[in-house]
Amino acid sequence: MMKARFPEEARRYPHPRLLRVDRVDADGEILHPYAAEATHDGWQILLYAPFTETFSALPESDFLRLRSASRDDLLARKHR
């Protein structure tokens, strides 16, 4: 995660505050954004799912459509 967060490209990301808020997907999985990388189609957000310990990426526009994770979401996912 640290290698992805600090390259020059990631520091150029115009919306770094977006990376401070976890999101929840349609399945209730908590997604922690840790970096962004430029693609030919725009930016994609690099994600870590702490409960499944998996990494993934989403286009920025898709990530923005997800709602912010709340404490209740974290507790629900923990007890699943």
WOVEN-V786892 format. One record per residue. N is the residue number from 1. RES is the residue in one small letter. D_LAST is the distance of its C-alpha to the last C-alpha in whole Angstrom. Layout:
BEGIN
n res d_last
N RES D_LAST
N RES D_LAST
END
This chain:
BEGIN
n res d_last
1 m 26
2 m 29
3 k 31
4 a 30
5 r 30
6 f 34
7 p 36
8 e 38
9 e 37
10 a 33
11 r 36
12 r 37
13 y 34
14 p 35
15 h 32
16 p 31
17 r 29
18 l 27
19 l 25
20 r 24
21 v 22
22 d 18
23 r 17
24 v 14
25 d 15
26 a 14
27 d 11
28 g 10
29 e 10
30 i 12
31 l 16
32 h 18
33 p 22
34 y 24
35 a 27
36 a 29
37 e 31
38 a 34
39 t 35
40 h 37
41 d 35
42 g 34
43 w 32
44 q 28
45 i 26
46 l 24
47 l 20
48 y 18
49 a 14
50 p 13
51 f 10
52 t 12
53 e 15
54 t 17
55 f 20
56 s 21
57 a 23
58 l 24
59 p 27
60 e 28
61 s 28
62 d 25
63 f 23
64 l 25
65 r 24
66 l 20
67 r 19
68 s 19
69 a 16
70 s 16
71 r 14
72 d 12
73 d 11
74 l 10
75 l 9
76 a 6
77 r 5
78 k 6
79 h 4
80 r 0
END
